[in-house]
Amino acid sequence: MAGILVAVFWAILVSFLALVLVRLAQTLKATTKMVAEVSDQAVPLLADASATVRSAHTQLARVDAIAADVQEVTANASALSSTVSSAFGGPLVKVAAFGYGVRRAIGKKGEPEPKRTVVGRTLPGARRGGRRNRRSKD
């Protein structure tokens, strides 16, 4: 009786192991098929990505050249601006200041300068204007 029981147990165990091996074989076949499909799809995608990266590199090289040209133009414009400013700015400011002074002197000719009282003190008319920015570019 013990021999029959061991033989039945052994038959059930072998059947269970055979079923597990069949399922494992099916899973390995499906995995192999899926890896092959992914490989077939990945190779063209990698080729397209490589072409895209090459194209982007070419475009970046062009943008770099354009940026260098823009930087050179900006430097030239800055130099031109400072040259024009130094050549014409100082004399024009002086001419404008002279013209303003002449107009003010002609407009106030004959009028007495009024005095202004600030905190108990009387200030002459020349100091009434307040603070002025006296920076000059030479």
Number of C-alpha atoms within 10 A of each C-alpha: 6 7 8 9 10 11 12 12 12 12 12 12 12 12 12 12 12 12 12 12 12 12 12 12 12 12 12 12 12 12 12 12 12 12 12 12 11 11 12 11 11 12 11 11 12 11 11 12 12 12 12 12 12 12 12 12 12 12 12 12 12 12 12 12 12 12 12 12 12 12 12 12 12 12 12 12 12 12 12 12 12 13 12 12 14 13 12 11 15 15 14 12 13 12 12 12 12 12 12 12 12 12 12 11 11 10 10 11 9 8 7 8 10 10 13 14 10 9 6 7 8 10 13 12 12 10 10 13 7 6 7 6 5 5 6 8 9 8
